[in-house]
Amino acid sequence: MAAKILANLIVMGSTILARSFVQAYRQALANASKNGVAQEAVQNIKRASKTMTETEARQILGVTENSSWEEIIQRYENLFERNAKNGSFYLQSKVHRAKECLEAIHQPKEPEEK
């Protein structure tokens, strides 16, 4: 009998606690939108997701400005395969984005048609 009462108290207490957390979260969201915190967070995310610079891409692949495209591809393939086997998906994606960035710079520009 005491176990049943104790179990009911625990269930009721956790339900009340969960409801209060939900209500507090809603209130925090309302306060954040009033203060502009939500917009600032979105702007910070947009700033952080900008495209990679050429310098950053070269640092990731470990190549210099004088490196040939063949050296860049060789370095890319080596790092990409290493991270595919033993590394992380994050590092693998960084290596891929670095190659894409340098590829845009090294691609010969096609003449425009008139």
DSSP file (Angstrom, degrees, kcal/mol; ACC not computed):
  #  RESIDUE AA STRUCTURE BP1 BP2  ACC     N-H-->O    O-->H-N    N-H-->O    O-->H-N    TCO  KAPPA ALPHA  PHI   PSI    X-CA   Y-CA   Z-CA
    1    1 A M     >        0   0    0      0, 0.0     4,-1.9     0, 0.0     5,-0.2   0.000 360.0 360.0 360.0 -45.3    0.0    0.0    0.0
    2    2 A A  H  >  +     0   0    0      1,-0.2     4,-2.4     2,-0.2     5,-0.2   0.859 360.0  54.3 -65.0 -35.4    2.8    2.5    0.9
    3    3 A A  H  > S+     0   0    0      2,-0.2     4,-2.5     1,-0.2    -1,-0.2   0.889 107.1  50.8 -65.6 -38.7    4.6    1.6   -2.3
    4    4 A K  H  > S+     0   0    0      2,-0.2     4,-2.3     1,-0.2    -2,-0.2   0.912 112.0  46.6 -65.5 -42.9    1.5    2.4   -4.4
    5    5 A I  H  X S+     0   0    0     -4,-1.9     4,-2.3     2,-0.2    -2,-0.2   0.910 113.1  49.6 -65.8 -42.1    1.1    5.8   -2.6
    6    6 A L  H  X S+     0   0    0     -4,-2.4     4,-2.2     2,-0.2    -2,-0.2   0.901 110.6  50.1 -62.9 -41.9    4.8    6.6   -3.1
    7    7 A A  H  X S+     0   0    0     -4,-2.5     4,-2.4     2,-0.2    -2,-0.2   0.911 110.3  50.1 -63.9 -42.5    4.6    5.7   -6.8
    8    8 A N  H  X S+     0   0    0     -4,-2.3     4,-2.7     1,-0.2     5,-0.2   0.899 110.2  50.5 -62.7 -40.8    1.6    7.9   -7.3
    9    9 A L  H  X S+     0   0    0     -4,-2.3     4,-2.5     2,-0.2    -1,-0.2   0.900 110.8  48.9 -63.2 -40.9    3.4   10.8   -5.6
   10   10 A I  H  X S+     0   0    0     -4,-2.2     4,-2.4     2,-0.2    -2,-0.2   0.921 113.1  46.8 -65.5 -44.1    6.4   10.3   -7.8
   11   11 A V  H  X S+     0   0    0     -4,-2.4     4,-2.1     2,-0.2    -2,-0.2   0.933 114.9  46.1 -64.4 -46.4    4.3   10.3  -11.0
   12   12 A M  H  X S+     0   0    0     -4,-2.7     4,-2.4     1,-0.2    -2,-0.2   0.910 113.4  50.0 -63.8 -41.4    2.3   13.3   -9.9
   13   13 A G  H  X S+     0   0    0     -4,-2.5     4,-2.3    -5,-0.2    -2,-0.2   0.908 111.2  47.4 -63.9 -42.8    5.4   15.2   -8.9
   14   14 A S  H  X S+     0   0    0     -4,-2.4     4,-2.4     2,-0.2    -1,-0.2   0.862 111.0  52.5 -68.9 -33.6    7.2   14.5  -12.2
   15   15 A T  H  X S+     0   0    0     -4,-2.1     4,-2.3     2,-0.2    -2,-0.2   0.930 111.3  46.2 -65.1 -45.3    4.1   15.5  -14.2
   16   16 A I  H  X S+     0   0    0     -4,-2.4     4,-2.0     1,-0.2    -2,-0.2   0.910 113.3  49.8 -63.3 -41.6    3.9   18.8  -12.4
   17   17 A L  H  X S+     0   0    0     -4,-2.3     4,-2.0     2,-0.2    -2,-0.2   0.906 110.2  49.9 -63.5 -43.4    7.6   19.3  -12.9
   18   18 A A  H  X S+     0   0    0     -4,-2.4     4,-2.1     1,-0.2    -2,-0.2   0.911 110.5  50.3 -63.0 -43.0    7.4   18.6  -16.6
   19   19 A R  H  X S+     0   0    0     -4,-2.3     4,-2.4     1,-0.2    -1,-0.2   0.892 109.5  50.9 -63.2 -39.3    4.5   21.0  -17.0
   20   20 A S  H  X S+     0   0    0     -4,-2.0     4,-2.5     2,-0.2    -1,-0.2   0.877 108.9  51.3 -68.1 -36.2    6.4   23.7  -15.2
   21   21 A F  H  X S+     0   0    0     -4,-2.0     4,-2.4     2,-0.2    -2,-0.2   0.916 110.7  48.6 -64.5 -42.6    9.5   23.2  -17.5
   22   22 A V  H  X S+     0   0    0     -4,-2.1     4,-2.3     2,-0.2    -2,-0.2   0.925 112.9  47.5 -62.8 -44.7    7.3   23.5  -20.6
   23   23 A Q  H  X S+     0   0    0     -4,-2.4     4,-2.3     1,-0.2    -2,-0.2   0.906 112.1  49.6 -64.4 -41.6    5.7   26.7  -19.3
   24   24 A A  H  X S+     0   0    0     -4,-2.5     4,-2.4     2,-0.2    -1,-0.2   0.884 110.1  51.5 -64.3 -38.8    9.1   28.2  -18.4
   25   25 A Y  H  X S+     0   0    0     -4,-2.4     4,-2.3     2,-0.2    -2,-0.2   0.919 109.8  49.0 -64.9 -43.7   10.4   27.3  -21.8
   26   26 A R  H  X S+     0   0    0     -4,-2.3     4,-2.3     1,-0.2    -2,-0.2   0.912 111.9  49.1 -61.8 -42.0    7.5   29.0  -23.5
   27   27 A Q  H  X S+     0   0    0     -4,-2.3     4,-2.6     1,-0.2    -2,-0.2   0.896 109.1  52.4 -64.9 -39.8    7.9   32.1  -21.3
   28   28 A A  H  X S+     0   0    0     -4,-2.4     4,-2.4     2,-0.2    -1,-0.2   0.898 109.6  49.4 -63.2 -40.3   11.7   32.2  -22.1
   29   29 A L  H  X S+     0   0    0     -4,-2.3     4,-2.2     2,-0.2    -2,-0.2   0.912 110.8  49.9 -63.8 -42.4   10.9   32.1  -25.9
   30   30 A A  H  X S+     0   0    0     -4,-2.3     4,-1.6     1,-0.2    -2,-0.2   0.918 112.8  46.8 -62.5 -43.3    8.4   34.9  -25.4
   31   31 A N  H  X S+     0   0    0     -4,-2.6     4,-2.1     1,-0.2     6,-0.2   0.890 110.5  53.0 -65.3 -39.4   10.9   37.0  -23.5
   32   32 A A  H  X>S+     0   0    0     -4,-2.4     5,-1.7     1,-0.2     4,-1.0   0.899 108.8  48.8 -64.3 -40.5   13.6   36.2  -26.1
   33   33 A S  H  <5S+     0   0    0     -4,-2.2    -1,-0.2     1,-0.2    -2,-0.2   0.848 111.3  50.6 -70.2 -31.6   11.4   37.4  -29.0
   34   34 A K  H  <5S+     0   0    0     -4,-1.6    -2,-0.2     1,-0.2    -1,-0.2   0.887 114.3  43.7 -69.4 -38.2   10.5   40.6  -27.1
   35   35 A N  H  <5S-     0   0    0     -4,-2.1    -1,-0.2    -5,-0.1    -2,-0.2   0.566 110.8-117.9 -85.4  -9.2   14.2   41.4  -26.4
   36   36 A G  T  X5S+     0   0    0     -4,-1.0     4,-1.8    -5,-0.1    -3,-0.2   0.599  75.8 128.7  82.8  10.8   15.4   40.5  -29.9
   37   37 A V  H  >< +     0   0    0     -5,-1.7     4,-2.3    -6,-0.2    -4,-0.2   0.881  69.8  55.1 -66.1 -37.8   17.6   37.7  -28.6
   38   38 A A  H  > S+     0   0    0     -6,-0.9     4,-2.1     1,-0.2    -1,-0.2   0.914 108.1  47.7 -63.8 -42.4   16.2   35.3  -31.2
   39   39 A Q  H  > S+     0   0    0     -7,-0.3     4,-2.2     1,-0.2    -1,-0.2   0.894 111.0  51.6 -65.6 -38.4   17.0   37.6  -34.1
   40   40 A E  H  X S+     0   0    0     -4,-1.8     4,-2.1     1,-0.2    -1,-0.2   0.895 108.5  51.2 -64.4 -39.3   20.5   38.0  -32.8
   41   41 A A  H  X S+     0   0    0     -4,-2.3     4,-2.0     2,-0.2    -1,-0.2   0.904 109.6  50.0 -64.3 -41.3   21.0   34.3  -32.5
   42   42 A V  H  X S+     0   0    0     -4,-2.1     4,-2.2     1,-0.2    -2,-0.2   0.904 110.2  50.5 -63.9 -41.4   19.8   33.8  -36.1
   43   43 A Q  H  X S+     0   0    0     -4,-2.2     4,-2.3     1,-0.2    -1,-0.2   0.889 108.9  51.7 -64.5 -38.9   22.2   36.5  -37.3
   44   44 A N  H  X S+     0   0    0     -4,-2.1     4,-2.0     2,-0.2    -1,-0.2   0.886 109.3  50.2 -64.0 -38.8   25.1   34.8  -35.5
   45   45 A I  H  X S+     0   0    0     -4,-2.0     4,-1.3     2,-0.2    -2,-0.2   0.913 110.4  49.7 -65.5 -42.2   24.2   31.5  -37.1
   46   46 A K  H  < S+     0   0    0     -4,-2.2     3,-0.3     1,-0.2    -2,-0.2   0.903 110.8  49.9 -63.8 -40.8   24.2   33.1  -40.6
   47   47 A R  H >< S+     0   0    0     -4,-2.3     3,-1.1     1,-0.2    -1,-0.2   0.883 110.0  51.0 -63.8 -37.8   27.6   34.8  -39.9
   48   48 A A  H 3< S+     0   0    0     -4,-2.0    -1,-0.2     1,-0.2    -2,-0.2   0.749 105.0  57.3 -72.4 -23.6   29.1   31.5  -38.8
   49   49 A S  T 3< S+     0   0    0     -4,-1.3    -1,-0.2    -3,-0.3    -2,-0.2   0.160  76.5 131.7 -97.7  20.3   27.9   29.6  -41.9
   50   50 A K    <   -     0   0    0     -3,-1.1     3,-0.1     1,-0.1    -3,-0.0  -0.227  67.8 -83.6 -66.4 162.3   29.6   31.9  -44.5
   51   51 A T        -     0   0    0      1,-0.1     2,-0.2    50,-0.0    -1,-0.1  -0.216  51.9 -93.7 -67.6 159.6   31.6   30.3  -47.3
   52   52 A M        -     0   0    0     45,-0.1     2,-0.1    -3,-0.1    -1,-0.1  -0.454  36.7-126.3 -75.5 141.5   35.1   29.2  -46.7
   53   53 A T     >  -     0   0    0     -2,-0.2     4,-2.3     1,-0.1     5,-0.2  -0.443  20.9-114.6 -82.8 162.5   38.0   31.6  -47.6
   54   54 A E  H  > S+     0   0    0      2,-0.2     4,-2.5     1,-0.2     5,-0.2   0.899 116.9  52.5 -63.8 -40.3   40.8   30.6  -49.8
   55   55 A T  H  > S+     0   0    0      1,-0.2     4,-2.1     2,-0.2    -1,-0.2   0.923 110.4  47.3 -61.9 -44.8   43.3   30.9  -47.0
   56   56 A E  H  > S+     0   0    0      1,-0.2     4,-2.4     2,-0.2    -1,-0.2   0.906 111.4  51.3 -63.5 -41.0   41.2   28.6  -44.7
   57   57 A A  H  X S+     0   0    0     -4,-2.3     4,-2.2     1,-0.2    -2,-0.2   0.909 110.1  49.0 -62.8 -42.1   40.8   26.1  -47.6
   58   58 A R  H  X>S+     0   0    0     -4,-2.5     5,-2.0     1,-0.2     4,-1.4   0.880 111.0  50.6 -65.4 -37.6   44.6   26.1  -48.1
   59   59 A Q  H  <5S+     0   0    0     -4,-2.1    -2,-0.2     2,-0.2    -1,-0.2   0.905 109.6  50.4 -66.0 -41.1   45.2   25.6  -44.4
   60   60 A I  H  <5S+     0   0    0     -4,-2.4    -2,-0.2     1,-0.2    -1,-0.2   0.923 117.8  38.1 -63.6 -44.3   42.8   22.7  -44.2
   61   61 A L  H  <5S-     0   0    0     -4,-2.2    -1,-0.2    -5,-0.2    -2,-0.2   0.634 107.2-126.6 -83.0 -13.5   44.4   20.9  -47.2
   62   62 A G  T  <5 +     0   0    0     -4,-1.4     2,-0.3     1,-0.2    -3,-0.2   0.892  62.7 132.1  71.5  39.5   47.9   21.9  -46.2
   63   63 A V      < -     0   0    0     -5,-2.0    -1,-0.2    -6,-0.1     2,-0.2  -0.821  47.9-131.3-120.1 161.5   48.8   23.4  -49.5
   64   64 A T    >   -     0   0    0     -2,-0.3     3,-1.1     1,-0.1    -1,-0.0  -0.484  32.7-100.3-103.0 176.5   50.5   26.7  -50.4
   65   65 A E  T 3  S+     0   0    0      1,-0.2    -1,-0.1    -2,-0.2    -2,-0.0   0.762 122.9  54.8 -67.0 -24.1   49.5   29.3  -53.0
   66   66 A N  T 3  S+     0   0    0      2,-0.0    -1,-0.2     0, 0.0     2,-0.1   0.463  81.6 118.3 -89.0  -2.0   52.1   27.9  -55.3
   67   67 A S    <   -     0   0    0     -3,-1.1     2,-0.1     1,-0.1    -4,-0.1  -0.373  64.2-123.3 -68.3 142.0   50.7   24.4  -55.2
   68   68 A S     >  -     0   0    0      1,-0.1     4,-2.1    -2,-0.1     5,-0.1  -0.357  22.9-109.3 -79.2 165.0   49.5   22.9  -58.5
   69   69 A W  H  > S+     0   0    0      1,-0.2     4,-2.5     2,-0.2     5,-0.2   0.853 120.0  56.6 -63.0 -34.3   46.0   21.6  -59.0
   70   70 A E  H  > S+     0   0    0      2,-0.2     4,-2.5     1,-0.2    -1,-0.2   0.900 106.7  48.9 -64.5 -40.5   47.3   18.1  -59.1
   71   71 A E  H  > S+     0   0    0      2,-0.2     4,-2.6     1,-0.2    -2,-0.2   0.907 110.8  50.8 -64.4 -41.0   49.0   18.5  -55.7
   72   72 A I  H  X S+     0   0    0     -4,-2.1     4,-2.6     2,-0.2    -2,-0.2   0.930 111.8  46.8 -62.5 -45.6   45.7   19.9  -54.3
   73   73 A I  H  X S+     0   0    0     -4,-2.5     4,-2.9     2,-0.2     5,-0.2   0.912 112.4  50.1 -63.6 -42.8   43.7   17.0  -55.6
   74   74 A Q  H  X S+     0   0    0     -4,-2.5     4,-2.1     2,-0.2    -2,-0.2   0.926 113.0  45.9 -61.7 -44.9   46.3   14.5  -54.3
   75   75 A R  H  X S+     0   0    0     -4,-2.6     4,-2.5     2,-0.2     5,-0.2   0.900 112.9  51.4 -64.2 -41.4   46.2   16.1  -50.9
   76   76 A Y  H  X S+     0   0    0     -4,-2.6     4,-3.1    -5,-0.2     5,-0.3   0.948 110.4  47.5 -60.2 -50.3   42.4   16.2  -50.9
   77   77 A E  H  X S+     0   0    0     -4,-2.9     4,-2.3     1,-0.2     5,-0.2   0.895 112.6  49.9 -60.6 -40.7   42.0   12.5  -51.8
   78   78 A N  H  X S+     0   0    0     -4,-2.1     4,-2.1    -5,-0.2    -1,-0.2   0.951 116.0  40.5 -62.3 -51.2   44.5   11.5  -49.1
   79   79 A L  H  X S+     0   0    0     -4,-2.5     4,-2.2     2,-0.2    -2,-0.2   0.883 114.7  52.6 -67.3 -38.7   42.8   13.5  -46.4
   80   80 A F  H  X S+     0   0    0     -4,-3.1     4,-1.4    -5,-0.2    -1,-0.2   0.926 112.0  44.8 -63.8 -44.6   39.3   12.6  -47.5
   81   81 A E  H  X S+     0   0    0     -4,-2.3     4,-1.7    -5,-0.3     5,-0.2   0.889 111.2  53.8 -67.9 -38.8   40.1    8.8  -47.5
   82   82 A R  H  X>S+     0   0    0     -4,-2.1     4,-2.5     1,-0.2     5,-0.8   0.914 112.3  43.7 -60.8 -42.7   41.8    9.1  -44.1
   83   83 A N  H  <5S+     0   0    0     -4,-2.2    -1,-0.2     3,-0.2    -2,-0.2   0.733 108.3  59.0 -76.7 -21.5   38.8   10.7  -42.6
   84   84 A A  H  <5S+     0   0    0     -4,-1.4    -1,-0.2    -5,-0.2    -2,-0.2   0.860 116.8  33.2 -71.2 -34.5   36.4    8.3  -44.3
   85   85 A K  H  <5S+     0   0    0     -4,-1.7    -2,-0.2    -5,-0.1    -3,-0.1   0.939 142.6   0.4 -86.7 -52.4   38.2    5.4  -42.6
   86   86 A N  T  <5S+     0   0    0     -4,-2.5    -3,-0.2    -5,-0.2    -2,-0.1   0.488 114.7  70.8-120.6  -6.3   39.3    6.6  -39.2
   87   87 A G  S   <S-     0   0    0     -5,-0.8     2,-0.3    -6,-0.2    -4,-0.1   0.051  80.9 -80.1-100.0-154.1   38.2   10.2  -38.9
   88   88 A S     >  -     0   0    0      1,-0.1     4,-2.0    -2,-0.0     5,-0.1  -0.770  24.5-123.7-113.7 158.1   35.0   12.2  -38.5
   89   89 A F  H  > S+     0   0    0     -2,-0.3     4,-2.5     1,-0.2     5,-0.2   0.853 112.0  58.7 -65.1 -35.0   32.3   13.2  -40.9
   90   90 A Y  H  > S+     0   0    0      2,-0.2     4,-2.1     1,-0.2    -1,-0.2   0.938 108.4  43.4 -60.2 -49.1   32.8   16.8  -39.9
   91   91 A L  H  > S+     0   0    0      1,-0.2     4,-2.3     2,-0.2    -1,-0.2   0.890 112.5  53.7 -65.0 -38.6   36.5   16.8  -40.9
   92   92 A Q  H  X S+     0   0    0     -4,-2.0     4,-2.0     1,-0.2    -1,-0.2   0.905 109.6  47.7 -62.5 -41.2   35.7   15.0  -44.1
   93   93 A S  H  X S+     0   0    0     -4,-2.5     4,-2.6     2,-0.2    -1,-0.2   0.863 109.5  53.5 -69.7 -34.6   33.1   17.6  -45.0
   94   94 A K  H  X S+     0   0    0     -4,-2.1     4,-2.2     2,-0.2    -2,-0.2   0.913 109.2  48.9 -63.5 -41.9   35.6   20.4  -44.2
   95   95 A V  H  X S+     0   0    0     -4,-2.3     4,-2.0     2,-0.2    -2,-0.2   0.908 112.2  48.7 -62.7 -42.4   38.2   18.8  -46.5
   96   96 A H  H  X S+     0   0    0     -4,-2.0     4,-2.3     1,-0.2    -2,-0.2   0.915 111.1  49.0 -65.8 -43.3   35.5   18.5  -49.2
   97   97 A R  H  X S+     0   0    0     -4,-2.6     4,-2.4     1,-0.2    -1,-0.2   0.867 109.1  54.1 -64.6 -35.7   34.5   22.2  -48.8
   98   98 A A  H  X S+     0   0    0     -4,-2.2     4,-2.3     2,-0.2     5,-0.2   0.913 108.8  48.1 -64.1 -42.1   38.1   23.2  -49.0
   99   99 A K  H  X S+     0   0    0     -4,-2.0     4,-2.4     1,-0.2    -2,-0.2   0.917 110.9  51.0 -64.1 -42.3   38.5   21.4  -52.3
  100  100 A E  H  X S+     0   0    0     -4,-2.3     4,-1.8     2,-0.2    -2,-0.2   0.904 109.9  50.5 -60.8 -41.4   35.3   23.0  -53.6
  101  101 A C  H  X S+     0   0    0     -4,-2.4     4,-0.9     1,-0.2    -2,-0.2   0.934 114.9  41.7 -62.4 -47.2   36.6   26.4  -52.6
  102  102 A L  H  X S+     0   0    0     -4,-2.3     4,-2.4     1,-0.2    -1,-0.2   0.810 109.1  60.4 -72.2 -28.7   40.0   26.0  -54.3
  103  103 A E  H  X S+     0   0    0     -4,-2.4     4,-1.7     1,-0.2    -1,-0.2   0.895 101.4  53.5 -63.9 -40.0   38.3   24.3  -57.3
  104  104 A A  H  < S+     0   0    0     -4,-1.8    -1,-0.2     1,-0.2    -2,-0.2   0.828 113.0  44.4 -63.8 -31.4   36.3   27.5  -58.0
  105  105 A I  H  < S+     0   0    0     -4,-0.9    -2,-0.2     1,-0.1    -1,-0.2   0.871 116.9  43.4 -79.8 -38.9   39.6   29.4  -58.0
  106  106 A H  H  < S+     0   0    0     -4,-2.4    -2,-0.2     2,-0.1    -3,-0.2   0.618  86.1 105.9 -86.3 -13.8   41.6   27.0  -60.1
  107  107 A Q  S  < S-     0   0    0     -4,-1.7     2,-0.2    -5,-0.2     3,-0.0  -0.471  78.8-115.3 -68.0 133.5   39.0   26.3  -62.8
  108  108 A P        -     0   0    0      0, 0.0     2,-0.3     0, 0.0    -1,-0.1  -0.486  32.1-115.6 -68.3 137.1   39.7   28.0  -66.1
  109  109 A K        -     0   0    0     -2,-0.2     3,-0.0     1,-0.1    -3,-0.0  -0.580  25.9-128.8 -77.8 132.2   37.1   30.6  -66.8
  110  110 A E        -     0   0    0     -2,-0.3     2,-0.1     1,-0.1    -1,-0.1  -0.571  27.7-106.5 -79.7 140.7   35.1   29.8  -70.0
  111  111 A P        -     0   0    0      0, 0.0     2,-0.2     0, 0.0    -1,-0.1  -0.414  37.6-113.4 -66.4 140.7   34.9   32.6  -72.5
  112  112 A E        -     0   0    0     -2,-0.1     2,-0.3     1,-0.1    -3,-0.0  -0.515  26.7-125.6 -76.3 141.6   31.5   34.2  -72.6
  113  113 A E              0   0    0     -2,-0.2    -1,-0.1     1,-0.1     0, 0.0  -0.648 360.0 360.0 -87.3 142.8   29.4   33.7  -75.8
  114  114 A K              0   0    0     -2,-0.3    -1,-0.1     0, 0.0    -2,-0.0   0.426 360.0 360.0-101.3 360.0   28.1   36.7  -77.6
